[in-house]
């Protein structure tokens, strides 16, 4: 029984780690949606050169179709984000909608 469980886990890990293949034989990994804010979604701190480079992270939720780049001002903000990602994703998605609306209006 242990071998069956271990084999199943191994197969799942291989499947998850394998790059996506397209019908034409090339590998395709979807690029995350770019982060739309100029500040940390958790702390509200604006990104600037005095802080150094933001901490970058890609949040994925396959059930919701989310593949989103996130930028944090410091390492402490990532665990805070992960406590309630829906709260912060709502803020990010509203910012994306405003940005998209502005781009459409300028056309």
C-alpha positions in Angstrom: 0.0 0.0 0.0 2.9 2.4 0.8 4.3 1.9 -2.7 1.0 2.7 -4.3 0.7 5.9 -2.3 4.3 6.9 -3.0 3.9 6.1 -6.7 0.7 8.2 -6.8 2.4 11.1 -5.1 5.4 10.9 -7.4 3.2 10.8 -10.5 1.3 13.9 -9.3 4.6 15.8 -8.7 5.9 14.9 -12.1 2.6 16.0 -13.7 2.6 19.3 -11.8 6.3 20.1 -12.5 6.0 19.2 -16.2 5.8 22.2 -18.5 2.5 22.6 -20.4 2.7 21.3 -24.0 0.8 22.7 -26.9 -0.5 20.7 -29.8 2.4 22.0 -32.0 4.9 20.4 -29.6 6.2 23.6 -28.0 6.1 24.3 -24.3 3.8 27.1 -23.2 3.8 28.6 -19.8 1.3 31.4 -19.3 2.8 34.7 -18.3 1.4 36.1 -15.1 -0.8 39.2 -15.3 1.4 42.2 -14.6 1.0 43.9 -11.2 -1.1 47.1 -11.8 -0.2 49.1 -8.6 2.7 51.4 -7.8 2.5 50.4 -4.1 2.4 47.3 -1.9 -1.1 45.9 -1.8 -0.7 44.9 1.8 1.0 47.9 3.5 0.1 50.6 1.0 3.8 51.7 0.9 4.7 53.3 -2.4 7.6 51.6 -4.3 10.6 53.9 -4.7 14.4 53.5 -5.0 15.0 54.1 -1.3 13.3 50.8 -0.5 15.3 48.8 -3.0 13.6 46.4 -5.4 10.1 45.1 -4.5 9.7 41.4 -3.5 8.1 39.7 -6.5 5.7 36.7 -6.2 3.3 35.0 -8.6 0.0 34.1 -7.0 -1.8 31.3 -8.7 -5.3 29.9 -8.0 -6.1 27.5 -10.8 -9.7 27.1 -9.6 -10.3 30.8 -10.1 -8.1 31.2 -13.2 -5.6 33.5 -11.4 -2.0 33.8 -12.5 -1.1 37.2 -11.0 2.2 38.9 -10.4 2.3 40.5 -6.9 4.9 42.9 -5.6 5.5 43.5 -1.9 7.5 46.2 -0.2 9.1 43.7 2.2 9.2 40.0 3.0 6.7 40.4 5.9 3.9 41.3 3.5 3.8 38.0 1.6 2.6 35.9 4.6 0.0 38.6 5.4 -1.2 38.4 1.8 -1.4 34.6 1.9 -3.6 34.8 5.1 -6.4 36.4 3.0 -5.5 36.4 -0.7 -9.1 37.1 -1.8 -9.1 40.4 0.1 -5.9 41.6 -1.7 -6.9 40.1 -5.1 -10.1 42.2 -5.0 -7.9 45.4 -4.6 -5.6 44.3 -7.5 -8.5 43.3 -9.8 -10.2 46.7 -9.2 -7.0 48.4 -10.1 -6.7 46.3 -13.3 -10.2 47.2 -14.2 -9.5 50.9 -13.7 -6.3 50.7 -15.8 -8.1 48.8 -18.6 -11.0 51.4 -18.6 -8.4 54.3 -18.9 -6.7 52.5 -21.7 -10.0 52.0 -23.6 -11.0 55.6 -23.0 -7.7 56.9 -24.5 -8.2 55.0 -27.8 
